Amino acid sequence: MKPAILVLEDDPDISNLVRFHLQQAGYVVHSCATGDKALALAAEAPPGLFILDIMVPGINGLEVCRKIRANKALALVPIIFLTAKATEDDKIKGLDLGADDYISKPFSPREMVARVKAVLRRSEPPVTATIATPDWELNSNSVTLTVRGKPVEVTATEFRLLYFFATHPGRVYTRDQVLDAVWKETSFVTPRSVDVYVRRLREKIEQDPENPRYLRTVRGSGYKYEAPQ
């Protein structure tokens, strides 16, 4: 059974368009026009994916995203922004808050459905159950990260990125190679986005993010994961 999708969009024409095409693709769709209502609906029944406009009445979409990522019950639910705010800085801000994809208005409904499917595919947990280091542990069964004995919240994309690096130790990857491996079909993510996510992961797993032990920068090339000895 396909997961339910919660759509936050205050323009009724766009909301109906999104709902129609997602329902045609077999998804259950719940929609609302305000950020407060979106959070209330999610609290009652967590969806499988959020589609958020940014400029909506009350709590805007960025703040809704922030609250979702701070909520343990919702933190791993994928988020797609569907919005007219489409500068690179807007997209980086969305990434920084934990968004998984970013679709600019005006948009193609067929592309939107394809991006929804791609994000949901990428959110599936990897095969290897556990990756453990002296400082942290990834568990793909529960999609959790434990750092020095304490649970640390991660988004599905952060989990996927750390899993990718940890399962490919010692090799230098360019930003474009990381994009191809982790984000695949997502077109809004740029090489600069990889830097954002690496910084976020360092803040969570490294004892000294400015002098990382695990996620190392290779100047002029990209990034390398150093496996503990």
N, C-alpha and C positions, 0 to 999 in steps of 0.2 A: 504494500500500500504506500502511495506517495505521501510525503510529509505535507502538513498544512503550512501555508505561507501567510504571514501577517503583513499587510500593505498599509503603510502610513502615507496618505496622499490627500490633500485638501481640495484638489481640483476634481470635481465629480466626473468630468469627461475622461480625464486621464485615469482616475481610479477604476472607472467602469471598463476602460480599454484594457488595463493591466489585468483586471479580474477575468474578463472574457477570455483572453488568450491563455492565461494560466489554467483556467478551468478546462479549456479546450485541450490542454496538454495533460489533463488528468489530475491537477492539483486541487486540493481544498483551499479556498482563499477566504480570509477574513480581512476586512478593510476598515479603516477609521480615518478621521480627518485631523485629529489632534494628538500631540505627543503623550499627553496624560492618558488618553483613552488607549493608545497603543500599549503603554506600560501596564495598564489595568488588565487588558485582554491577555497579555503575555503572562501576567501573574496567575491568571485563572487557568490558562492552558498554554504552556510553552509551545511555540510553533517550531517547525523544522527549519525555517528561514525567515528573515526579516527583509522587506524592501522598504526603504525609508526615503522620503523626500526630506530635504533640509529645511526649507522655508515653509513651515506650517504654523498654525496658531498655537499659542502657549509655549510649551517646551519644544524647542526646535529639534530637527532630526539629529544634529550633532550631539546634543545633550541626551537625547534618547539613546543613541549609540553608547555614550559614556556610561549611562545608567545600566544598560544591558550588560556591558563588559564588567561592571562592578558587582553584578548579581550572580552568585554562585550557580543558581539554577538555570541561568540563561547565558553564562559567559562563553560557552562553546558554540552557541547557535550562530550560523553564518549570517552576515549582514551585507546587503547590497544597497548602496545609495543610488537612487534614481532621481536626478535633480538637474536644475538648470545652472547651478553653480559648478562650473566645469573648468576652472583654471587649474594649472598644475598645483598651485598652492592649496586650492580647495581639496584636490585629490590626496595630497600628502597629509593634510589635516585629517581627512577621513581615515586614511591608513593609520595614522598615529593613534587614532581612537580605537582601532581594531576592526575596521571594515575589511571585507573580503573581496569586494568588487565595487565598481563605480560606473554607472551608466549615465551618460549625459542626455538631457532633453534638447531638441526633439530626438526620439529614439525609434528604432525599428522593433515592433513587437516580436518578430521572429528572432531577432538577435537577443532580445531580453529573455525569451524562453530558453534559448540556447545557453545564455550565461547563467541562468538559474540552474539548469541541469549540470553545467560544468562546476559551479560552486558546490553543489550538493555532492557531486562525485568526489571532488577533492576533499570534502569533509569526512569521508569514510576513513576509519582508523587504519593505520598500516598493519602489515602482517606480523612482524616481529613483536612479541609481547612486551619485553622490557629491555631497556638500555640503561645500564647503571655505571656511574663514575663515582669517584670518592666524594664529589660535591653534590651531585644531583642524580635523579632517576626519572626516566620517562616510562610510563606504562600505557601502552596502546589499547589495552582492554578497557581501561577507565578513562583514557585520554587525559592523563594527569601528569603534572610535573611536581616532583618533590625536591626541594633544594635545602641541603644540610638539615634534613629531617623534618622540614616544614612544607606543607602544601603551598604552591604558588600558582596563582591563576594565570592561565595562558589561553589565547584564542586558538581556534583550530588551525589558522594559518601559521601562527608562531610555533605550534606543536609540529606541524608538517615541516617547517623550515629547520628546526632543531633536529628532528628525526633524520632529515636528508643529510645534514652535515655529519651527524654522529654515525651514520651508516656508510659514510664515504671519507674516512679519516686520511689525512696526509696529502690529499690532492688539492691543488689550487683550482678554484672555480671562478671564472669571470662572473660579473653581475648578470650578463645575458644568459650564461649557462645556468645560473641559479634560477632565473626567471623561467627558463624552459623546463627545468626539472620540477619546480615547486608550483608555479602558477599556471603553466601550460597555456591554455587558450585565452587567459584573461588579458585583454588588450590595454586596460588602463594602467596596469602596473608598469613602472619604468625602472631603469637601473637605479635611480635615486630612491625608489621605494625599497629596494633591497637594503640599502644603507639604513633606512628607517627601521626595518624589522630586525636587522642585526643589532642595532643599538638597543632596541627594546629587549632582545634576548640577553644581551650582555648585562643589562641592568638587573635581569632576573637570575642569571646563573653564575655570573662571575663575582668573585670576592672583590676584585678591583676592576670595574668596567673600563677604566682608562688604560689599564695594562692587562688585557684579557689573557687567560690561560688557555681557553678552549677555542673561541672564535677569533682567529687571528687575521689581521689585515696584511695582505701581501701587496706592498706598495706598487702601483702601476699595473697590477694584475687582477686582484679581487680578494677572495677570502679563502681561508683554509681552516679545517677543523683539526686541532691537535689532540689526539687521543692521549689519555693519561698513561703514564708508564707504570 
